[in-house]
Amino acid sequence: MSVAALRVDGGKDIGMGHIMRSMALANDLRKDKEVERVFYITINYPSGVNKLKENDFEVITLDKNLSYDDEIEKVKEIIKKEKVNKLITDSYKIDQNYLIEMRKVVDKLVTIHDYAPFAFPSHVVINGNAYAEDLDYESLYGDTEFRLGTDYLLLREEFRNLPEIEVRDKVQNILVTVGGYDTRNLTPKIIKALNSIDFDEIDDQYIDNENLHIDVVIGPSFDNVDQIVAEVEKSSLDISLNFNVKKMSKLMLKSDIAISSGGSTLYELAVTKTPALVMLQAENQVRVAEKLDGKSVVNLGYEENITNISEGIIGLMRNKNDYINDFINSKKMNFNI
């Protein structure tokens, strides 16, 4: 029997993407009869800790003011005290030296990483992104197993084995989702862009105007809710604000198109066959959006102009059916780590 720990952070300033995708692997570990305990080691950011606890994960927190060296020593101390055999890391702040130190105290070191910034000392490296096989990965000790590409995408359980998906010819439901924290204040701009569109001018072969509905997801770390509400109050559109969403797949499955930030959300939209207009929140979303551009998404990059956003939405409505057959279908979810 083994004990597995995940060293992952999530919060207002760094987003929730690492937390969300690591939970897919953590949940699989909880089902493994050979693993008697699974817990997280995470910096004490309230939104990240709360998200993990909401999903019934045990959490050991680290002081956010720890120095780099002190954090390494603290994590090693936890690993030894809790008799951890397997450590999974998912953080850009964890560099080669950090991983070398972790390998000294565990039997199996697994690293989830979106890039190849150094030779990895880990036993296993997972990158489920569409661009992963384009990167030049290296193993520091020559024994790293690299699991690269969308066959190894860390999809949450709710996005696996989905029911048969109904694809409507006309747009009836639009989803707006930009992640756990609206870093660039995109949601009010997107609603403003939607408000500026004259939907009656769009050919009815593309849109079901009578039943048009918009779902806006409010992330756990949003600090711009007042601005969002103000834009909704100005609108004549049928808009619902969705707080504390427990099952994103349900919203995605009912949506015909989405306006979304980048990152792992794009893969979730892909498996639910929901074409998306992408507006980037951070640099780590660039590669995914570029790789999927023209396939399952239309990439607006860091666009902020309301007119250009509204034109992008209209263009996606008119061309959504051209994207339906290009979606990514991830298969391998048993990582056997």
Secondary structure, DSSP 8 states (H G I E B T S, - for coil): -EEEEEEE--BTTTBSHHHHHHHHHHHHHHH-TTEEEEEEEEE--HHHHHHHHHTT-EEEEE-TT--HHHHHHHHHHHHHHTT--EEEEE-TT--HHHHHHHHTT-SEEEEE-SS--S-B-SSEEEE-STTGGGS---BSSS--EEEESGGG----GGGSS-------SSB-EEEEE--SS-TT-HHHHHHHHHHH--GGGS-TTTB-GGG-EEEEEE-TT-S-HHHHHHHHHH--S-EEEEES-S-HHHHHHH-SEEEE-STTHHHHHHHTT--EEE---SGGGHHHHHHHBTTTEEE-TT---HHHHHHHHHHHHHHHHHHGGG-----------
